[in-house]
Amino acid sequence: MSPEDDQESSQASEIPPGPETPLPPLSKLSSAKPSPFLAVHLVDIIYSYCFALSLYNSDWQSDATGSAMVVLSVSSVLGQGGQPETVLEALSYCLEQTCSPAFRQMGGLQFGLGLVDDVITLLTLGTALLCLLCDLQRMVQAGETELKSEKPRKSRRAEIRSTLKQAERKIYFLKWWVREQPGEAWSSLGVIARAEKKFIAKL
């Protein structure tokens, strides 16, 4: 087996399981036209997912609530209800959080730029995106379940669960949307992300 084949096999083995049941057409979920910026939002969400996996050494099950809250802390879309309209805007926010006092011990900007490379790799794989979103949804759901069994302040617990529930709905919708996009959409998005990474690195 060549090194390239071995790398692809390794990447494939790390891809989490996809949907447990087939996803019906997006039109059955909503009659509204999807936002034209969903691809940008996907970049934000992929980065945040990669960040959480790095922080927890790919074992988010060890602390599902903590992992989910990290995702919400880094993601403008899931954590702040943000609506970034460009890949640069999405990446800039994520990198800003990466360099914040809460997370800069991870390695700051250079660590963040490495995660952007991970985002680009996942976009080139294409088919892994749906599996990634399924895993992220499982993470958020597990976080909600953990909260039910814990006893933080009642008002605080309700607030966190509400935020997680909203994030789960966004991830759920994005799963349906991703499944219906043509494969070339992801390679094009990867090219844009790579260009924006170079731009940010020069700042």
N, C-alpha and C positions, 0 to 999 in steps of 0.2 A: 504493500500500500504506500502510495506516495505521501510526502508531508502534507500536500494540499488536501488529499483525500482524508488523511488522518484528522486534519483540522476541521474539515466539513463534518466528519463523523462525530468529532468531539462537540461541535456546535449543536448538531442535531440531537445528541444525547442530553444536552442541557436545556433543550426546549421543553417547557412544561406542557401538560396535556391541553388539548383544545376543548371545544364545547362538548358537554356531556350529551346533549341532544341537538339535532339539526336546527339551524336558525332559519325561520321563515323569512320571506322577503321583507326588506325594510319598510315597504309601503304598508304592510300589515301592522307595523308598530306605530307609524305616524304618517299622517297625510301631509304634514308640513314639509316644505322643502328644507333639506339640511343646510346648515350654515356653510358658506363657501370657505370658511376658515377652519373647518374640522381637521384638515391635514396639519395645520399649524398647531392646533390643540393637541393632536396626537404626538407631535414632537415633544411638547411640554410634558405629557403624561409618560412617554417612554423614558425620558430623561429621569423623571422623578422615581419611576419604578427601578431603573438601574441604580440610582443613588441609594434607595432603600436596600436593595439586594447587596450592594457593596458594604453598606454599614452593618448589615446583619450576616455577612459572609454567605449570602444566598440562602440563608435559613430563616425566612421570615416567620415560619411556623413557631419558632422559639419565643416570639413576642409579636403576635399578629397585630395587637393594638398599637404597640410602639412602631412597628413597621408601617402600618397604615397612616399613623399620625406623621411620620417622617415624610411619606409621600405627599400628604396634604400640606406640610410645611414648605416643601420645595416646589410644589406645583401651583402655579397661578390659577390654572383652570379648575382643578379639583379643590384646592384649599381656599381660594379667594373669590371664586366665581369669575375669574378673569376671562377676557375674550381677546387674547392676542391676535393680531391680524397679519403678522409677519413672523417668519422663522427667527429672524434676528431678535425680535421683541420677546419671543418665547424663550429662546436660549439665554438672553440677557437676564431675564428674571430668574431663571433656574440657577444660573451661575452666580448671581447676586446672593441668592440664598445659600449656595454652596460656600461662598466666601464670608458669610455672616458669622458672628461670634458663636452661634449655636453649633455650627458645623465646620468651621475652618480648620479644626484639628484633623480633618480628613485629608487635607492637602491643598486646600484653597483652589486657586484658578487652574493650576496644572492638573490637579485631580479632576476638576470639572471638565476641562478640555478632553481629558481621557474618556470621560463618560460620554461626551459628544461623539467621540469615535465609536463607542459602543452603540449609540443611537444610530449612527450611520450604518454600522454593520447589520443591525437588526432590520433596518430599512432595505438593505440589499438582499437580505434573506426573504423578505416579503411575507412568505407564508407563516413565519414565526409571529407576526404581529397579532393575529387573532388569538394564538395560544398565550401570548404575553398578556393580553387584555383579560383573558379568562383567568389567568393566574392572579392578576391584580384584583379582579373581582372577588376571587376566593379569599385573598388577603383581607380585603375590606369587610367581607361578610364574617370572616373569622374574628376580626377585630370587634365587630358589633357583638358577636356571641360572647367574647371574653368580657366585654363591658357589662353584659347582663349578669355575669357571675361575680363581678367585683363590686366593691362598695365605696366608690369615691363620693364626693358630695353629690346629692341627687340632682341638683340643678346643673352641675358641671357634667355629669354623666349624660343627662338628657341632651345637653348642647353638643357633646362630642358625637353621640349616636346620631343626632340629626344631621351633623356635618358628614358623617360617614355614609349615611343613607343617601344624601344628595350626591355624593361622589359616586356611589355605587350605581345610581341611576344614569349618571353621565357615562360611566364606563360601559354599562349595559347597552346604551344607545350606540356608543362608538363601536362596539363589537359588531353590531348589525351593519353599520356603515362601512367598516373596514372590509367586511366580507364581500361587499358588492363592488369594491373598487378594482380597476384593472391593475395588473401587476406592474406595468410601466409607471404607474403613479408613484410607487414607492422608490424606484430608482431615481426618478426626477426629484423627489423630495430629498433623497440622500445627497444628490448633487448640490442642492440649495444649502442643505445643512453643512456640507463640507466647505462650501464657499464662505458661509457666515462664520464658521469656526476660524478660518484663516483670517477673516476680517477682525474678529474679536482678539485673536492672538497677537495681532499687530498693534493693538491699542496701547 
